[in-house]
């Protein structure tokens, strides 16, 4: 097992580059299954979750070549095979093969997916969407079986704007007969990027980025080349790293409007910004002021940035509140932050944080991806040495984390436990 060791207290300064978006490339890799030919995907991050999705595609028969943050995917020999829990339970996004396999082959048999234990993320909206398109669904012994003689477009309403369900329905409906109208759809930038990729393949989809998406089914799709958007959560995490150390950092390869909810809250807390093209330059005082944060679906404040802000506000001047409205089990990082000396009280789905002038390094464990990022940030801002264990969670979503922070002046290394 590996761990990350951080000697805190260094003010971060310099330039850092954002990798391709994990939550965009995973559905795009799934969508490549819709076409029995070759696709070329650029700006692919080197992450554990990407490796799992590549492994899943290869299990189905894909031939994939890696070329320096690019993937060349040949899906001519892909077949819809039973996918067991050994693959499906490695990450939540493995469920993104449901829509494309059903769309292309009309039959799917997969185990229930796994992923971070941050709260309830049931498959019911995904399956309801597949049923609306004409699929027969059977759930038994931890498996989902879906089949259809032909998928037919439908009017579908999502009870909540689920990103995964939106993406699965878009992919399945791309090859359905007729029009599908998806209402209360997720509006995240990753959904827009999936629409862009599918349309480059020859799909006819409009409305991504709004709450109504319309898909005109087509008979077949074509090969294409696509560049994945930058990772807005990685970008937001770097901005918080600068803030928690009172630093001055330029974050490059960014789409500023994608991180506007994060920028707005950092600005409210006292940070200053200059936005130039695809870069954000942040300057931070030694200590930010307390603010209140509430997570919401996009374009609201992202739940994937909540743990990082809890860490940041642990060192802010005053009392802050952070309310989590998306996942009911997403405060596991609080107990670990308390090991560092943070003063945090939980009341239902709200964390009440009394900011302290300093935190002190300790041994902590990452319970999930974003919790792990929060602990690294806290370690950067704390005194003495912090050791973060269970870092396999962090490797799921952050590429070359230690190297990037070292380039900003952080004292951070990876070592075997």
N, C-alpha and C positions, 0 to 999 in steps of 0.2 A: 504494500500500500504506500502511496505517496502522500505528501503533505506540502502545504505552502507555508513558508516561514517569512514573516514580515517584521522588520525593525522600523517602527513607526516614527512619525515626527518630521519627515522630510516634506518640504513644500514642493509639490509637483510643478514642473515648468517645461514647456516644449511643445512638440507637435505629435499627434497620435492619429493613426488612420483606422477608419472603421472597415470591418470586413463585410462580406455579403450577409444578407439577413437569413438567419437560421429558419425563422418562421415563414419565409417566402420560398426558400429553396426546397423545403421538404414537400409541400404540396405540388410544386413544379416537377419534382422528380416523380411523384405519384402520377401526375398528369401525363408524363411522357409515355406511360403505359397505354394511353389511348391510341397511340399510333404504332403500327408494326414496322417501324423503320428507324432512322437515325436522327437524334437531336443533339445539339451542342449547347451546353449551358456554361456561361462564364460567370466569374465573380462568386464561385462556390467556396464557402469557408471550410477550412479543415477542422471539423468538429466531430465529436463522437456520435451525435445524432445523425449527421450526414452519413457517417460510415455505416450506421445501422440501416438507414434507408437504402444505401447502395447494396448492402448485404441482402436485404429483402428483395430488391429488384433482381439481383444476380440469382437468387434462389428461384425466382420465377422464370429465369432463362435469359435475362438481359446480359449483354456483353458491354462492359463499361471500362473505358480508358481514362485515366487521370492525367491531366496536362497542366500543372501549375495553376491551381484554382479554377480549372475548367474540367468539365466532364463530357466525354463523348459517349452517348448512350445508344446502343443498337438493340431495339426491342423486337426484331423480326422473329426470334425464336421463343418469345414469351408465351406462356400458357397459364391459365388460371388454375393454380394448384392449391391444395389445402395448406394453409399457413398456421402452424402450431404456435403454442404460447412461448416457445423458446425464442422466437423472433418477435412476435407481437408484443410481448410484455417488456421488451427492452425500452420502449418509449411510446408515449401517447400518440405521436403523429403517425405511427404505423397504420392507424385506422384510415389514413388518406389513400390507401390502395382500394378501399371499398368501392367508391364511386367510379374510378376509371376501369377497374376490372369488370364491374357490372355493366358499364357502358360498352366496353369492347367485346366481352365474352358472354355476357348475359348470365353469368353464374359466378358466385364467390363463396368460399368457405374459409373463414378466418376465426382465430381465437380472439377473445376480448382483449383490447389493448391495455398496456401498462402505462408507465410514466410517473412523474413526480406526484407524491401524495400531498397535494395542496388543497384538496377539496373534491367534491362530487363533480365529475364530468361525464355524465351518462351518455350512452350512445342513442338514446331514444329519438332525439331530433334528427340524427343521421338516418336512422331506420325509417322514421316517419316519412322523410323526404324520399327515400328509395321506394317505399310503398306507394306514395302518391304518383310516382313515375311508372308504376305497374309491376314492381317487383314483389315476389312472395318471400316473406321473411320468416325464418324459424330460428329461435334461440334455444339451445340445449347444451347442457354440460360444459358451459363456458365458451361455446362456439356460436358464431353467427353464420347462418346459411342464407344466401339470397340468390334468387334466380328469376328470370323473366324471359318470355318468348320474344318480347319486344318492349323497349321502353317508350313511353308516350308522354309528351309534354303535359304539364299540369300547372295549376295555380297552387303555390305552396306558401304557407305562412309559418314563420318560426316564432314560437312562444318567447324565446330570448334570442338575441342576435349572436348565435354561436358561430365562431370563426370556422371551426372544423366542419360543422354541418353545412354552412354556406359553401365552403370549398368542395365538399363531396358532392353536393347537389349540382353545383356548376359543372363539375367534371362529368358526372353521369348524364346530365341533361344535354351536354354538347353533342352526343350521338343519338339522342332520343328523336322520335318523330314529332314534329310540331314545335309549338312554343311553350316554354316554361317561364312563368313569372314567379320570382322568389321575393316575398315581402318580409319586412323586418330583418333584412339581411345584415350581416356584419359589414362594417364600413372600413375596416382596417386597411392600411396600405398594402399589406401582404395579399389581401383579396384582389386589390387592383392589379398587383403584379401578376397574379395568377391569370386574371382576365387577359392581360397583355400577352402572356405566353400562349394561352389557348387561342387567342385571335390570330397570333402569328402562325399557329398551326392550321388555321383555316376555320376555326369556330366563329360563331356569330353571337357575341355576348356584348351587352351594353349595360351601363348603370352601376358597375362596381365603384365603390366609394360613396354610393348613396344607399338608402335602405330598400330600394327596389331594383332588382337585377333581372334582366330579360335575356333569355337564351333561346335562339332559334336553332333547333337541331339540324345537323348536317349529316350526310351519308358517311363521310370519311374525313380524316385529317392528314396533314402533310408534315414533312420535316421542317425544322426551323432552328434558328440560332437566337439565344436570349441571354441578356445580362441581368443578373439578380440585383435587386435594389439593395442599398446599404441597410445594415441592421440598426434600427432606431433604438432598440433596447440597449445594445452594446454602446451606441453613441451616448445615450442618456447616462449609462453607468460611468463612462469616462468623464462626463460633465460633473457628475456628483463626486468623482474622485478628486477632481480639481477643487471643488467646493469644500470638501471635508478636510483638505490639507491647506486651505487658504492659498491655493495655487493660481497659476496663470497658464492656460493650456489652449492650444488650437486643435480642434477636432476636425479632421479632414474626411473627405468622401462621405458626406452626410447630406441628407435632404432636410433642410431646416424646418420646413412645415411639418414634417413627420414627428419632430421632437418638440413642437411648440408647447404642448401641455407641460412638459418638463421644464422648458425654458421659462414659461410663465411663473411656475412655482419657485424656481431658483431666483428669478428676478424679484419676486415678492420677498424672498428671504434676504436679499441684499447683494446678489451677484450682478455683475455687469457683463454685457455681451456686445460683440460686433459680428454681424453676419455678412459674409462675403461669398457669394456664389454657393459652392458646396462645402463651405467651412464655417465653423462657429468658433470665435475666440472668446474665452471666458476669463474674467478677472474676479477674484474673490477676496473679501476681507478676511482677516484672521479668524473671525467668528461670525457666522450668519445669525439672523434673528429667527425666532420661532414663527411657524406658520401652521395652517390647518390644511390637510390633504384628504381628498375623498376619491377613491378609485371608481372609474366608470368605463363602459365600453367606449371605444374610439368614436369621436375625437376627444373624449374625456381623458383624465389622467390614467395611465396604464397600470393595471395590476402588477405587471412584470417589473415596474419600477418602485413598487411599494416598499419592499424590504430595504432597498438601497436608501430610500428617503428616511425610513425609520432609523437607520444607522446615522445618516447625516444629522437628523434633528436631535439625536442623542447628545450632540455637541453644540447645538444652537443655544442662543441666549433667550431663555424664557420657556414657556410650556406650549407644546404643540399637540395636536391631535391628528391621528391618521386613521381613517375609517375605510375598511375593506368591504366592498359590496359585491365582489365577483366570486371569490372563493372563501368558503367558511373555515378553512383550515390553513390559512396562509400567514400565521404569526409564529411559526416554529422558530424563527430566527430570534425572537424576543428573548427566550431563555438563554440563548448563547450570547447575545449582546449584554445581558445582565452579568455574565461572567467577566465581561470587560469593564464592568462598573456602571453600565447604563441604568438610568432610573426610568423604567417603563412599567406602566400598569395597564392591564387589559380589562376592559369593560365591554363584554360582548364582542362585537366586531370592530371595536375602536381601541386603538393604542393611545394612551395618554403619556406623553414623553416630557419629562422635566430635564431640559438640557443641562449638561455639566460642562465645566471648563476643560475637563480632560477625562480620557478613558485610559485604562491600564491594560497592557497586553496580557493574554491568557491563552490556554489551550481550548479551542472550540471546534465544533463539528458542523459541517454543512449538511442540512437535512434535505435540500433540494437545490436546483440550479440558481435561482435568484437569491435564496437565503445565503448560499455560498458566496455570491458576489457581494452581498451586504457585509458579510464577515470580513472579507478582504478589504473592503472600503473602511470599515471600522478599524481594522489593523493598521491601515495607512495613516489614519488620523489619531491613533492611540499612542501613548508613551510606551517605551520598552518593546518587548518582542511578543508578537501574536503568532500562534501556530494554528493553522486551519487544516483539519483532517476531513476525510471523506470527500476529497476534491474531485473524484470522478464525476460528481454532479456538475461542478464548474466546467469541466472539459466538454460537457454536452453543449455549451452555448457560448464559450469565449475562446477565441483562437489566440494562441501565444500570449496569454494573459500576463505572465510574469515578465516576458521580454518587453512587451509594450509599456508596462509600468516602469521597468528599469530604465527605459529610454527617456522617461520623464523625471528620473532622479530618485525613484523609489528604491529602497533596499528590500528586495523581495527575491526569494529563490524557491525552487522546488527540490525536495529531498525525499529520500525513502525513509519511511517511519522506522 
